[in-house]
Every structure is written in C-alpha cells, then in structure tokens.
Amino acid sequence: MIDKKAIEEHIRGILVALGDDPNREGLIDTPKRVAKMYEEVFEGMNYTNHEIAQMFDKTFEEDMDIKTDSKDMVVVKDIDIFSYCEHHLALMYDMKVSVAYIPRGNVLGLSKIARIADMVGKRLQLQERIGSDIAEIMELVTDSHDVAVMIEGCHSCMTARGIRKSNAVTTTTTLRGRFKTDPMLQMNLFQQLHAGR
C-alpha cells in the first residue's frame, strides 16, 4: 500500500533541498497535498496485473455464433489516460490507448477495457510496458490470446525538459496471438485504428 506519511516526509525534504521553506504559507500543506495526489494517481501500484484482471473480469457470453478461429474483432479507440514516467517521475500526457481483441465465446464490457487502461496508467511506467500490461490483463480477462494495444502519447521528460520538443509524439504497439502472425488481420486492425483520422 502507498505510505502517505512517508511521502509527506520526503516531499518536505525535497522542498528543503530545493532551497525553499516548507513552513511558509504557500508550502505548509504541500506535502499532504502531494501525498494525497500520489495516492490517487499511483493507485495502480497497489495491484498486480492478475489482481486488476480479477477486478474487471465481468464478461458476457456471446449472443453471436463466434468460432474460436473467427477474425471478428472488438476495437475500442482513443481511451484517454495519463501516467508518470519511471525515469524522471515526469507526466506522460495526451495519451490515447486503443485496444483490440478477438472474442472467444464471451465479450468484456466496453467500459471495463477503459478501466483496465486507466488502472495500468496509474503506476510509475514506461509507455511500452503500459501496452504489454494492458495486453496481459486483456488476455487474462477475455481468455483470448488475440489482443492488440496501440498507444500514442506525449512525454513531459521530452517536451518540458532536456531536448524540449513540444510536438514529439511516441507511438507503441503491442501485438499478441494472431495480431502478431496474421498480416491480413494486422492490416484490418490498422485500417480500423486509422479510420476517420
């Protein structure tokens, strides 16, 4: 679990290290505020991928006659999330997650897909790992090995410091199962993801 008291102490120490006075009016409650914020934005650190899968494992049996070798797919595009880079504790923002999977006899409620993406983002992360974590959880929940996750996002460690390239967008793609091995399925997926753009 997240230790808010320890966070408060360390934030106070950071303020001192920055040369400021943590007892001045504007900063006196900053350690508590930051600890409360961290408890919220890093909620996902309290759970493993398996535990997140258990949280959102409500699936519905298919009404359609979908065979296990079907190429029918479910795609949810442009799920907004944010995260924090584990290298600089810098915000990763304007992140759009798209998730696709091929059902195997049951489907996952669409809001659950967004909730999974959101919870995975609430960790110290790498964008590449966000994609693989979402894919792993989707596999666990849907029992489908055919999962794809595409993420586009901006990283303040690139846009607000260092090289300062404010228009840089990072794209990562995680392909599992037939999305990795079937070129026609890949082409269909990328057409779906880029439709209307």
PEVEN-V426554 format. One record per residue. N is the residue number from 1. SS is DSSP state (H for helix, E for strand, C for the rest). NEAR is the number of other ideal C-beta (glycine too) atoms within 10 Angstrom. Layout:
n	ss	near
N	SS	NEAR
N	SS	NEAR
This chain:
n	ss	near
1	C	6
2	C	13
3	C	12
4	H	15
5	H	10
6	H	10
7	H	19
8	H	19
9	H	13
10	H	14
11	H	19
12	H	18
13	H	12
14	H	14
15	H	18
16	H	12
17	H	8
18	C	8
19	C	6
20	C	13
21	C	11
22	C	16
23	C	10
24	C	10
25	C	7
26	C	8
27	C	15
28	C	12
29	C	12
30	H	17
31	H	21
32	H	15
33	H	12
34	H	18
35	H	19
36	H	14
37	H	11
38	H	19
39	H	16
40	H	9
41	H	16
42	C	18
43	H	15
44	H	22
45	H	14
46	H	14
47	C	16
48	C	11
49	H	19
50	H	11
51	H	12
52	H	22
53	H	18
54	H	13
55	H	15
56	C	20
57	C	13
58	C	11
59	E	16
60	E	10
61	E	8
62	C	14
63	C	7
64	C	10
65	C	6
66	C	16
67	C	10
68	C	11
69	C	8
70	C	15
71	C	13
72	C	10
73	C	19
74	E	15
75	E	16
76	E	17
77	E	16
78	E	11
79	E	21
80	E	13
81	E	22
82	E	15
83	E	27
84	E	21
85	E	17
86	C	12
87	C	10
88	C	14
89	C	11
90	C	18
91	E	19
92	E	23
93	E	15
94	E	14
95	E	23
96	E	16
97	E	27
98	E	21
99	E	26
100	E	23
101	E	26
102	C	22
103	C	22
104	C	17
105	C	15
106	E	15
107	E	19
108	E	22
109	C	12
110	H	12
111	H	11
112	H	20
113	H	25
114	H	17
115	H	15
116	H	26
117	H	26
118	H	17
119	H	22
120	H	26
121	H	27
122	C	19
123	C	20
124	E	14
125	E	20
126	C	16
127	H	19
128	H	13
129	H	16
130	H	25
131	H	22
132	H	16
133	H	24
134	H	27
135	H	23
136	H	19
137	H	29
138	H	28
139	H	18
140	H	17
141	H	23
142	H	24
143	C	13
144	C	23
145	C	16
146	C	25
147	E	25
148	E	29
149	E	27
150	E	21
151	E	25
152	E	16
153	E	21
154	E	20
155	E	24
156	H	17
157	H	17
158	H	19
159	H	19
160	C	13
161	C	11
162	C	12
163	C	8
164	C	9
165	C	11
166	C	9
167	C	6
168	C	11
169	C	14
170	E	14
171	E	10
172	E	17
173	E	16
174	E	22
175	E	20
176	C	19
177	C	17
178	H	20
179	H	23
180	H	14
181	H	11
182	C	15
183	H	7
184	H	9
185	H	20
186	H	16
187	H	10
188	H	16
189	H	21
190	H	13
191	H	9
192	H	15
193	H	18
194	H	11
195	C	9
196	C	6
197	C	6
